[in-house]
Amino acid sequence: IKYVFQENGRLGKARNTGIENSTGSLIAFLDSDDLWLPEKLQRQVQALVEEGADLVYSSGFIFYDPGPASGPTEFAIVSGRVEGSKMFDSLLMENNIPVLSVLLRSDVFKNAGPFEESLPYHGCEDYDLWLKAAARGAVFYGMTDKLVRYRRHNLAMTHKKSKVLEPMLRVIKRHIDAGNLTENQKRTRLRSIYRQLIGALIEEG
């Protein structure tokens, strides 16, 4: 275990610094308020090898702290083996890859990365990276196994919907013309995000 200190530079910089100080051939992510199940890494390494994948991710449990569930209790993912361009278009329509569930090859990160560090993308730098990896032909494999536990609480960045939707919109607009979506699909996707963002801003006052 290596302990690395730096002043708070938000998620992208923290993850980039961690990876810069790593030497392994595989990379996984675990933020301080989330949990892995004990068998996560073992089962994902096995899947990575057996499926010939570059990036493996899984479903997981969502729990609410404090109090009972007030939303979804598990992640909806795209399961199975999905290659580059097909995954790129799927991701443009929806990001179904929970970052805490990801295991990827370090050479894939070097090819697609680093994480976006600029403030306007904060909170969706992982989404941006998955799209860049897919655009470069990475092979993805989604596991239906629930191997992680994601905590939602009032202090979490995702507690305010607008704080997720604003950077998500920027990521989509950055990549949307590089895929194979029809013009109608593009309009539908962007219209949906704008509506959600407007609704969130009104709800948040």
GROMACS elastic network, one bead per residue, 0.5 to 0.9 nm:
[ bonds ]
;  ai    aj funct       b0    kb
    2    21     6  0.81402   500
    2    22     6  0.84533   500
    4    17     6  0.82043   500
    4    18     6  0.74537   500
    4    21     6  0.80922   500
    6     9     6  0.77451   500
    6    14     6  0.80006   500
    6    17     6  0.86207   500
    8    11     6  0.85905   500
    8    13     6  0.83603   500
    8    14     6  0.76905   500
    9    12     6  0.75343   500
    9    13     6  0.54481   500
    9    14     6  0.64650   500
    9   117     6  0.79811   500
   10    13     6  0.58962   500
   10    14     6  0.62219   500
   10    15     6  0.87997   500
   10   117     6  0.75986   500
   10   119     6  0.81465   500
   10   122     6  0.71949   500
   10   123     6  0.87443   500
   11    14     6  0.51397   500
   11    15     6  0.61151   500
   11    16     6  0.85045   500
   11   115     6  0.86490   500
   11   117     6  0.75692   500
   11   122     6  0.69017   500
   11   123     6  0.71562   500
   11   125     6  0.78095   500
   12    15     6  0.53640   500
   12    16     6  0.61030   500
   12    17     6  0.85661   500
   12   114     6  0.82269   500
   12   115     6  0.51619   500
   12   116     6  0.56975   500
   12   118     6  0.79577   500
   12   121     6  0.88608   500
   12   122     6  0.71814   500
   12   123     6  0.83507   500
   12   125     6  0.62070   500
   12   126     6  0.80720   500
   13    16     6  0.50482   500
   13    17     6  0.59879   500
   13    18     6  0.84784   500
   13   115     6  0.73414   500
   13   116     6  0.78982   500
   13   117     6  0.55319   500
   13   118     6  0.88698   500
   14    17     6  0.52395   500
   14    18     6  0.61895   500
   14    19     6  0.87141   500
   14   117     6  0.89874   500
   15    18     6  0.50501   500
   15    19     6  0.61909   500
   15    20     6  0.85425   500
   15    29     6  0.80830   500
   15   114     6  0.88499   500
   15   115     6  0.73234   500
   16    19     6  0.51901   500
   16    20     6  0.60722   500
   16    21     6  0.86807   500
   16   113     6  0.86275   500
   16   114     6  0.63084   500
   16   115     6  0.62565   500
   16   116     6  0.89149   500
   16   117     6  0.85806   500
   17    20     6  0.50130   500
   17    21     6  0.63012   500
   17    22     6  0.87529   500
   18    21     6  0.52768   500
   18    22     6  0.63925   500
   19    22     6  0.50142   500
   19    23     6  0.80282   500
   19    27     6  0.75554   500
   19   106     6  0.84569   500
   20    23     6  0.81150   500
   22    25     6  0.88819   500
   22    27     6  0.85442   500
   23    26     6  0.87744   500
   23   106     6  0.89085   500
   24    27     6  0.72563   500
   24   105     6  0.89834   500
   24   106     6  0.73617   500
   25   104     6  0.86131   500
   25   105     6  0.58884   500
   25   106     6  0.51475   500
   25   107     6  0.73297   500
   26    45     6  0.88732   500
   26   103     6  0.67524   500
   26   104     6  0.56507   500
   26   106     6  0.51975   500
   26   107     6  0.84428   500
   27   102     6  0.80918   500
   27   103     6  0.56525   500
   27   104     6  0.53736   500
   27   105     6  0.62264   500
   27   106     6  0.59494   500
   27   109     6  0.84683   500
   28    41     6  0.85410   500
   28    99     6  0.84918   500
   28   100     6  0.74122   500
   28   101     6  0.76447   500
   28   102     6  0.57578   500
   28   104     6  0.66903   500
   29    99     6  0.66344   500
   29   100     6  0.51798   500
   29   101     6  0.72992   500
   29   102     6  0.66585   500
   29   103     6  0.75920   500
   30    33     6  0.82906   500
   30    34     6  0.64694   500
   30    35     6  0.71361   500
   30    36     6  0.76703   500
   30    99     6  0.81383   500
   30   100     6  0.52836   500
   30   101     6  0.81808   500
   31    34     6  0.56399   500
   31    35     6  0.80832   500
   31   100     6  0.71774   500
   32    35     6  0.81323   500
   33   150     6  0.76744   500
   33   151     6  0.62456   500
   33   152     6  0.86609   500
   33   156     6  0.89538   500
   34   100     6  0.74838   500
   34   148     6  0.77684   500
   34   149     6  0.59904   500
   34   150     6  0.50309   500
   34   151     6  0.56203   500
   34   152     6  0.89795   500
   35   100     6  0.81483   500
   35   147     6  0.89065   500
   35   148     6  0.57583   500
   35   150     6  0.65308   500
   35   151     6  0.80636   500
   36    39     6  0.80786   500
   36    40     6  0.63168   500
   36    41     6  0.85648   500
   36   100     6  0.79484   500
   36   101     6  0.79157   500
   36   147     6  0.62048   500
   36   149     6  0.61687   500
   36   150     6  0.87366   500
   37    40     6  0.54783   500
   37    41     6  0.86485   500
   37   146     6  0.82921   500
   37   147     6  0.52343   500
   37   148     6  0.55392   500
   37   149     6  0.74254   500
   38    41     6  0.77235   500
   38    42     6  0.85345   500
   38   147     6  0.81693   500
   39    42     6  0.55263   500
   39    43     6  0.61099   500
   39    44     6  0.85013   500
   39   147     6  0.73497   500
   40    43     6  0.55277   500
   40    44     6  0.61086   500
   40    45     6  0.86098   500
   40   101     6  0.82658   500
   40   146     6  0.87683   500
   40   147     6  0.52679   500
   40   148     6  0.73731   500
   41    44     6  0.51205   500
   41    45     6  0.59950   500
   41    46     6  0.85055   500
   41   103     6  0.78058   500
   41   147     6  0.87951   500
   42    45     6  0.53561   500
   42    46     6  0.63357   500
   42    47     6  0.87693   500
   43    46     6  0.51451   500
   43    47     6  0.62414   500
   43    48     6  0.86485   500
   43   147     6  0.88973   500
   44    48     6  0.59728   500
   44    49     6  0.86083   500
   44    56     6  0.65040   500
   44    57     6  0.76999   500
   44    58     6  0.85142   500
   44   102     6  0.87631   500
   44   103     6  0.69780   500
   44   143     6  0.83595   500
   45    48     6  0.50099   500
   45    49     6  0.63577   500
   45    50     6  0.86236   500
   45    56     6  0.83347   500
   45   103     6  0.78506   500
   46    49     6  0.53642   500
   46    50     6  0.60925   500
   46    51     6  0.84590   500
   47    50     6  0.50845   500
   47    51     6  0.57316   500
   47    52     6  0.79914   500
   47    53     6  0.77578   500
   47    56     6  0.73840   500
   47   141     6  0.79453   500
   47   143     6  0.83656   500
   48    51     6  0.55771   500
   48    52     6  0.58171   500
   48    54     6  0.68085   500
   48    55     6  0.71743   500
   48    56     6  0.62220   500
   48   103     6  0.83672   500
   48   104     6  0.83724   500
   48   141     6  0.76353   500
   49    52     6  0.52584   500
   49    53     6  0.68352   500
   50    53     6  0.79280   500
   51    81     6  0.72842   500
   51   141     6  0.73766   500
   52   139     6  0.76693   500
   52   141     6  0.88241   500
   53    56     6  0.67423   500
   53    81     6  0.76024   500
   53    82     6  0.89287   500
   53    83     6  0.87632   500
   53   104     6  0.85106   500
   53   105     6  0.88288   500
   53   138     6  0.77032   500
   53   140     6  0.56660   500
   53   141     6  0.61087   500
   54   103     6  0.84497   500
   54   104     6  0.57318   500
   54   105     6  0.56785   500
   54   107     6  0.89631   500
   54   108     6  0.67988   500
   54   138     6  0.58161   500
   54   139     6  0.51343   500
   54   140     6  0.60714   500
   54   141     6  0.79569   500
   55   102     6  0.68612   500
   55   103     6  0.57584   500
   55   105     6  0.65756   500
   55   108     6  0.81817   500
   55   133     6  0.89889   500
   55   138     6  0.73264   500
   55   139     6  0.64412   500
   55   141     6  0.63342   500
   55   142     6  0.86114   500
   56   101     6  0.79327   500
   56   102     6  0.56986   500
   56   103     6  0.52150   500
   56   104     6  0.62244   500
   56   139     6  0.86709   500
   56   140     6  0.58674   500
   56   142     6  0.59397   500
   56   143     6  0.74028   500
   57    77     6  0.88108   500
   57    79     6  0.89112   500
   57    97     6  0.65350   500
   57    98     6  0.72227   500
   57    99     6  0.79537   500
   57   100     6  0.84389   500
   57   101     6  0.50226   500
   57   103     6  0.63221   500
   57   104     6  0.85366   500
   57   140     6  0.78815   500
   57   141     6  0.64525   500
   57   142     6  0.50907   500
   57   143     6  0.61088   500
   57   144     6  0.88827   500
   58    75     6  0.84381   500
   58    77     6  0.73742   500
   58    79     6  0.80596   500
   58    97     6  0.76098   500
   58    98     6  0.75027   500
   58   101     6  0.54790   500
   58   102     6  0.71806   500
   58   141     6  0.83680   500
   58   142     6  0.54355   500
   58   144     6  0.58133   500
   58   145     6  0.60817   500
   58   146     6  0.63223   500
   58   147     6  0.64255   500
   58   148     6  0.77819   500
   59    74     6  0.69502   500
   59    75     6  0.51983   500
   59    76     6  0.67064   500
   59    77     6  0.62375   500
   59    79     6  0.87748   500
   59    97     6  0.83426   500
   59    98     6  0.76248   500
   59   101     6  0.73146   500
   59   142     6  0.78280   500
   59   143     6  0.64603   500
   59   144     6  0.53781   500
   59   145     6  0.58482   500
   59   147     6  0.65730   500
   59   148     6  0.72231   500
   60    73     6  0.84770   500
   60    74     6  0.55183   500
   60    75     6  0.56344   500
   60    76     6  0.86784   500
   60    98     6  0.84431   500
   60   101     6  0.76868   500
   60   144     6  0.82903   500
   60   145     6  0.71987   500
   60   147     6  0.53912   500
   60   149     6  0.56979   500
   60   150     6  0.72819   500
   61    72     6  0.89601   500
   61    73     6  0.57624   500
   61    75     6  0.67448   500
   61   146     6  0.64146   500
   61   147     6  0.78980   500
   61   148     6  0.62089   500
   61   150     6  0.61362   500
   61   151     6  0.86188   500
   62    69     6  0.83708   500
   62    71     6  0.86720   500
   62    72     6  0.68786   500
   62    74     6  0.51396   500
   62    75     6  0.72055   500
   62   148     6  0.85064   500
   62   149     6  0.57688   500
   62   151     6  0.60248   500
   62   152     6  0.71572   500
   63    66     6  0.89399   500
   63    68     6  0.80162   500
   63    69     6  0.64466   500
   63    72     6  0.86261   500
   63    73     6  0.62978   500
   63    74     6  0.83928   500
   63   149     6  0.70224   500
   63   150     6  0.61812   500
   63   151     6  0.51466   500
   63   152     6  0.61608   500
   63   153     6  0.87349   500
   64    67     6  0.61490   500
   64    68     6  0.62107   500
   64    69     6  0.54609   500
   64    70     6  0.73091   500
   64    71     6  0.85293   500
   64    73     6  0.86297   500
   64   150     6  0.85113   500
   64   151     6  0.58385   500
   64   153     6  0.59444   500
   65    68     6  0.77018   500
   65    69     6  0.85390   500
   65   151     6  0.66759   500
   65   152     6  0.60720   500
   65   153     6  0.50250   500
   65   154     6  0.79638   500
   66   152     6  0.85826   500
   66   153     6  0.66922   500
   66   154     6  0.84864   500
   67    70     6  0.83878   500
   69    72     6  0.74067   500
   69    73     6  0.69098   500
   70    73     6  0.85598   500
   72    75     6  0.75696   500
   74   146     6  0.81406   500
   74   149     6  0.87710   500
   74   150     6  0.87866   500
   75    96     6  0.77394   500
   75    97     6  0.86199   500
   75    98     6  0.76399   500
   75   146     6  0.85222   500
   76    96     6  0.65677   500
   76    97     6  0.87790   500
   76   144     6  0.89012   500
   77    95     6  0.85259   500
   77    97     6  0.65340   500
   77    98     6  0.84101   500
   77   142     6  0.70139   500
   77   143     6  0.82798   500
   77   144     6  0.75903   500
   78    81     6  0.89627   500
   78    82     6  0.85831   500
   78    90     6  0.85218   500
   78    96     6  0.64081   500
   78    97     6  0.80355   500
   78   141     6  0.85632   500
   78   142     6  0.60428   500
   78   143     6  0.84169   500
   78   144     6  0.85801   500
   79    82     6  0.82309   500
   79   141     6  0.67838   500
   79   143     6  0.56738   500
   79   144     6  0.61927   500
   80   140     6  0.80113   500
   80   141     6  0.52707   500
   80   143     6  0.65525   500
   80   144     6  0.83016   500
   81   139     6  0.71578   500
   81   140     6  0.57646   500
   81   142     6  0.65733   500
   82    85     6  0.87321   500
   82    86     6  0.66187   500
   82    87     6  0.57700   500
   82   138     6  0.89608   500
   82   139     6  0.60854   500
   82   140     6  0.52202   500
   82   141     6  0.62020   500
   82   142     6  0.81386   500
   83    86     6  0.58764   500
   83    87     6  0.58202   500
   83    88     6  0.84600   500
   83   134     6  0.74199   500
   83   137     6  0.67362   500
   83   138     6  0.63885   500
   83   140     6  0.60161   500
   83   141     6  0.85171   500
   84    87     6  0.52787   500
   84    88     6  0.60799   500
   84    89     6  0.88709   500
   84   133     6  0.76806   500
   84   135     6  0.60050   500
   84   136     6  0.67869   500
   84   138     6  0.51338   500
   84   139     6  0.57918   500
   84   140     6  0.76006   500
   85    89     6  0.64129   500
   85    90     6  0.86520   500
   85   134     6  0.62733   500
   85   135     6  0.62145   500
   85   136     6  0.83841   500
   85   137     6  0.67073   500
   85   138     6  0.87751   500
   85   179     6  0.73913   500
   85   180     6  0.81340   500
   86    89     6  0.54067   500
   86    90     6  0.62941   500
   86    91     6  0.86843   500
   86   134     6  0.82215   500
   86   179     6  0.89398   500
   86   180     6  0.86924   500
   87    91     6  0.59692   500
   87    92     6  0.84937   500
   87   131     6  0.81498   500
   87   134     6  0.61068   500
   87   135     6  0.85122   500
   87   138     6  0.88254   500
   87   139     6  0.82908   500
   87   140     6  0.74526   500
   88    91     6  0.51868   500
   88    92     6  0.62401   500
   88    93     6  0.88991   500
   88   130     6  0.81531   500
   88   131     6  0.57286   500
   88   132     6  0.82708   500
   88   133     6  0.84901   500
   88   134     6  0.51681   500
   88   135     6  0.61382   500
   88   137     6  0.89697   500
   88   178     6  0.89682   500
   88   179     6  0.67105   500
   88   180     6  0.86897   500
   89    92     6  0.50682   500
   89    93     6  0.65979   500
   89    94     6  0.88752   500
   89   131     6  0.88105   500
   89   134     6  0.89488   500
   89   176     6  0.85231   500
   89   179     6  0.57699   500
   89   180     6  0.64249   500
   89   181     6  0.65835   500
   90    93     6  0.53605   500
   90    94     6  0.64137   500
   90    95     6  0.78496   500
   90    96     6  0.87608   500
   91    96     6  0.70863   500
   91    97     6  0.85732   500
   91   127     6  0.81577   500
   91   130     6  0.79566   500
   91   131     6  0.67510   500
   91   134     6  0.87559   500
   92    95     6  0.70880   500
   92   131     6  0.77359   500
   92   172     6  0.63400   500
   92   175     6  0.76476   500
   92   176     6  0.65202   500
   92   179     6  0.79156   500
   92   181     6  0.84623   500
   92   186     6  0.87716   500
   92   189     6  0.81215   500
   93   172     6  0.86530   500
   93   181     6  0.88900   500
   93   185     6  0.82610   500
   93   186     6  0.84387   500
   93   189     6  0.62751   500
   94   189     6  0.86655   500
   95    98     6  0.81867   500
   95   127     6  0.64942   500
   95   130     6  0.87180   500
   97   100     6  0.87552   500
   97   101     6  0.75938   500
   97   102     6  0.75395   500
   97   126     6  0.88239   500
   97   127     6  0.78848   500
   97   130     6  0.81962   500
   97   142     6  0.82710   500
   98   101     6  0.55052   500
   98   102     6  0.68883   500
   98   126     6  0.87843   500
   98   150     6  0.89386   500
   99   102     6  0.53583   500
   99   103     6  0.88429   500
   99   126     6  0.65626   500
   99   127     6  0.84347   500
  100   103     6  0.86621   500
  100   148     6  0.70881   500
  100   149     6  0.85366   500
  100   150     6  0.78001   500
  101   147     6  0.70908   500
  101   148     6  0.61474   500
  101   149     6  0.89688   500
  104   107     6  0.85845   500
  104   108     6  0.70733   500
  104   109     6  0.74382   500
  105   108     6  0.53670   500
  105   109     6  0.67289   500
  105   110     6  0.89825   500
  106   109     6  0.50391   500
  106   110     6  0.62506   500
  106   111     6  0.86489   500
  107   111     6  0.61907   500
  107   112     6  0.86555   500
  108   111     6  0.50754   500
  108   112     6  0.61324   500
  108   113     6  0.80122   500
  108   133     6  0.69103   500
  108   136     6  0.88485   500
  108   138     6  0.71838   500
  109   112     6  0.51163   500
  109   113     6  0.50666   500
  109   114     6  0.69613   500
  109   115     6  0.89080   500
  109   129     6  0.82515   500
  109   133     6  0.74435   500
  110   113     6  0.54111   500
  110   114     6  0.69682   500
  111   114     6  0.84839   500
  111   132     6  0.88563   500
  111   133     6  0.75468   500
  111   136     6  0.78227   500
  112   115     6  0.86823   500
  112   129     6  0.66712   500
  112   130     6  0.83072   500
  112   131     6  0.87645   500
  112   132     6  0.54119   500
  112   134     6  0.85821   500
  112   135     6  0.85303   500
  112   136     6  0.70356   500
  113   116     6  0.80002   500
  113   129     6  0.63601   500
  113   132     6  0.75493   500
  113   133     6  0.78909   500
  114   117     6  0.84751   500
  114   129     6  0.75823   500
  115   125     6  0.57198   500
  115   126     6  0.68685   500
  115   128     6  0.76425   500
  115   129     6  0.61477   500
  116   119     6  0.86662   500
  116   121     6  0.68258   500
  116   122     6  0.79367   500
  116   124     6  0.86215   500
  116   125     6  0.52858   500
  116   126     6  0.82088   500
  116   128     6  0.73916   500
  116   129     6  0.77497   500
  117   120     6  0.87147   500
  117   121     6  0.72635   500
  117   122     6  0.71396   500
  117   125     6  0.73955   500
  118   121     6  0.59366   500
  118   122     6  0.68029   500
  118   125     6  0.89530   500
  119   122     6  0.50937   500
  119   123     6  0.88404   500
  119   167     6  0.88329   500
  120   123     6  0.87767   500
  120   166     6  0.79259   500
  120   167     6  0.59245   500
  120   170     6  0.77580   500
  121   124     6  0.56657   500
  121   125     6  0.58717   500
  121   128     6  0.84523   500
  121   166     6  0.81048   500
  121   168     6  0.74648   500
  121   170     6  0.69465   500
  121   171     6  0.71897   500
  122   125     6  0.60859   500
  122   163     6  0.85089   500
  122   164     6  0.83334   500
  122   167     6  0.64358   500
  123   126     6  0.75692   500
  123   127     6  0.86143   500
  123   157     6  0.76358   500
  123   158     6  0.81980   500
  123   163     6  0.74980   500
  123   164     6  0.61150   500
  123   167     6  0.67195   500
  123   168     6  0.80665   500
  124   127     6  0.50944   500
  124   128     6  0.63746   500
  124   129     6  0.87350   500
  124   164     6  0.70183   500
  124   165     6  0.87901   500
  124   167     6  0.58352   500
  124   168     6  0.58099   500
  124   170     6  0.89392   500
  124   171     6  0.72895   500
  125   128     6  0.50196   500
  125   129     6  0.62468   500
  125   130     6  0.87982   500
  125   167     6  0.83556   500
  125   168     6  0.88560   500
  125   171     6  0.81743   500
  126   129     6  0.50394   500
  126   130     6  0.62852   500
  126   131     6  0.87091   500
  127   130     6  0.52795   500
  127   131     6  0.64092   500
  127   132     6  0.87742   500
  127   168     6  0.77568   500
  127   171     6  0.73714   500
  128   131     6  0.52863   500
  128   132     6  0.63255   500
  128   133     6  0.87625   500
  128   168     6  0.86012   500
  128   171     6  0.58559   500
  128   172     6  0.82721   500
  128   174     6  0.87491   500
  128   175     6  0.84224   500
  129   133     6  0.60990   500
  129   134     6  0.85278   500
  130   133     6  0.50980   500
  130   134     6  0.61136   500
  130   135     6  0.85337   500
  131   134     6  0.50773   500
  131   135     6  0.60470   500
  131   136     6  0.86576   500
  131   171     6  0.89300   500
  131   175     6  0.76308   500
  132   135     6  0.50437   500
  132   136     6  0.63826   500
  132   137     6  0.89355   500
  132   138     6  0.89912   500
  132   175     6  0.86052   500
  133   136     6  0.51947   500
  133   137     6  0.66130   500
  133   138     6  0.55169   500
  133   139     6  0.86548   500
  134   137     6  0.51448   500
  134   138     6  0.50438   500
  134   139     6  0.73149   500
  134   140     6  0.80418   500
  135   138     6  0.74342   500
  135   178     6  0.83291   500
  135   179     6  0.83734   500
  142   145     6  0.89046   500
  143   146     6  0.79293   500
  143   147     6  0.88334   500
  144   147     6  0.87986   500
  146   149     6  0.80821   500
  151   156     6  0.85249   500
  152   155     6  0.83679   500
  152   156     6  0.64441   500
  152   158     6  0.76069   500
  152   159     6  0.72557   500
  153   156     6  0.54993   500
  153   157     6  0.88955   500
  153   158     6  0.84968   500
  153   159     6  0.67440   500
  154   157     6  0.83078   500
  154   158     6  0.86188   500
  154   159     6  0.57342   500
  154   160     6  0.86649   500
  155   158     6  0.84500   500
  155   159     6  0.68674   500
  156   159     6  0.53830   500
  156   160     6  0.81798   500
  157   160     6  0.64798   500
  157   161     6  0.85754   500
  157   163     6  0.68363   500
  157   164     6  0.77394   500
  158   161     6  0.61154   500
  158   162     6  0.84923   500
  158   163     6  0.67155   500
  158   164     6  0.61856   500
  159   162     6  0.89754   500
  159   163     6  0.81970   500
  159   164     6  0.88580   500
  160   163     6  0.55805   500
  160   164     6  0.72767   500
  160   200     6  0.79087   500
  160   204     6  0.76918   500
  161   164     6  0.54345   500
  161   165     6  0.61647   500
  161   166     6  0.86700   500
  161   196     6  0.85563   500
  161   197     6  0.75629   500
  161   200     6  0.58700   500
  161   201     6  0.81500   500
  161   204     6  0.86140   500
  162   166     6  0.58239   500
  162   167     6  0.86774   500
  162   196     6  0.83768   500
  162   197     6  0.57645   500
  162   198     6  0.83058   500
  162   199     6  0.87899   500
  162   200     6  0.55853   500
  162   201     6  0.61780   500
  162   204     6  0.82520   500
  163   166     6  0.58937   500
  163   167     6  0.71591   500
  163   168     6  0.88972   500
  164   167     6  0.59215   500
  164   168     6  0.61247   500
  164   169     6  0.87407   500
  164   197     6  0.89653   500
  165   169     6  0.60187   500
  165   170     6  0.86908   500
  165   193     6  0.69702   500
  165   194     6  0.84201   500
  165   196     6  0.75343   500
  165   197     6  0.58341   500
  165   200     6  0.85593   500
  166   169     6  0.53116   500
  166   170     6  0.66206   500
  166   171     6  0.89719   500
  166   193     6  0.87262   500
  166   194     6  0.89144   500
  166   197     6  0.69918   500
  167   170     6  0.50020   500
  167   171     6  0.62696   500
  167   172     6  0.86896   500
  168   171     6  0.51261   500
  168   172     6  0.62263   500
  168   173     6  0.86134   500
  168   193     6  0.82242   500
  169   172     6  0.51873   500
  169   173     6  0.61326   500
  169   174     6  0.85204   500
  169   190     6  0.74845   500
  169   193     6  0.65632   500
  169   194     6  0.77695   500
  169   197     6  0.88392   500
  170   173     6  0.51806   500
  170   174     6  0.60791   500
  170   175     6  0.88399   500
  171   174     6  0.50520   500
  171   175     6  0.64785   500
  171   176     6  0.84028   500
  172   175     6  0.53757   500
  172   176     6  0.54961   500
  172   189     6  0.87568   500
  172   190     6  0.78897   500
  173   176     6  0.54467   500
  173   177     6  0.77758   500
  173   190     6  0.80243   500
  174   177     6  0.77917   500
  174   178     6  0.86858   500
  175   178     6  0.55698   500
  175   179     6  0.73186   500
  176   179     6  0.59708   500
  176   180     6  0.86250   500
  176   181     6  0.77882   500
  176   186     6  0.70275   500
  177   180     6  0.78545   500
  177   181     6  0.79586   500
  177   186     6  0.83371   500
  178   181     6  0.87002   500
  179   182     6  0.89199   500
  181   184     6  0.79364   500
  181   185     6  0.57683   500
  181   186     6  0.62434   500
  182   185     6  0.50928   500
  182   186     6  0.62729   500
  182   187     6  0.86841   500
  183   186     6  0.50726   500
  183   187     6  0.62169   500
  183   188     6  0.85681   500
  184   187     6  0.51395   500
  184   188     6  0.60794   500
  184   189     6  0.85883   500
  185   188     6  0.50383   500
  185   189     6  0.60931   500
  185   190     6  0.86064   500
  186   189     6  0.52253   500
  186   190     6  0.61877   500
  186   191     6  0.84094   500
  187   190     6  0.52729   500
  187   191     6  0.58292   500
  187   192     6  0.83923   500
  188   191     6  0.51709   500
  188   192     6  0.60733   500
  188   193     6  0.87516   500
  189   192     6  0.52397   500
  189   193     6  0.64553   500
  189   194     6  0.88027   500
  190   193     6  0.52248   500
  190   194     6  0.61893   500
  190   195     6  0.86164   500
  191   194     6  0.51708   500
  191   195     6  0.61519   500
  191   196     6  0.86276   500
  192   195     6  0.52058   500
  192   196     6  0.62027   500
  192   197     6  0.85934   500
  193   196     6  0.50880   500
  193   197     6  0.60255   500
  193   198     6  0.85451   500
  194   197     6  0.50675   500
  194   198     6  0.60844   500
  194   199     6  0.84890   500
  195   198     6  0.51915   500
  195   199     6  0.60887   500
  195   200     6  0.85375   500
  196   199     6  0.50918   500
  196   200     6  0.60762   500
  196   201     6  0.86434   500
  197   200     6  0.50410   500
  197   201     6  0.61475   500
  197   202     6  0.86018   500
  198   201     6  0.51851   500
  198   202     6  0.62286   500
  198   203     6  0.85703   500
  199   202     6  0.52203   500
  199   203     6  0.61094   500
  199   204     6  0.85965   500
  200   203     6  0.50017   500
  200   204     6  0.60575   500
  200   205     6  0.85253   500
  201   204     6  0.50614   500
  201   205     6  0.61139   500
  202   205     6  0.50692   500
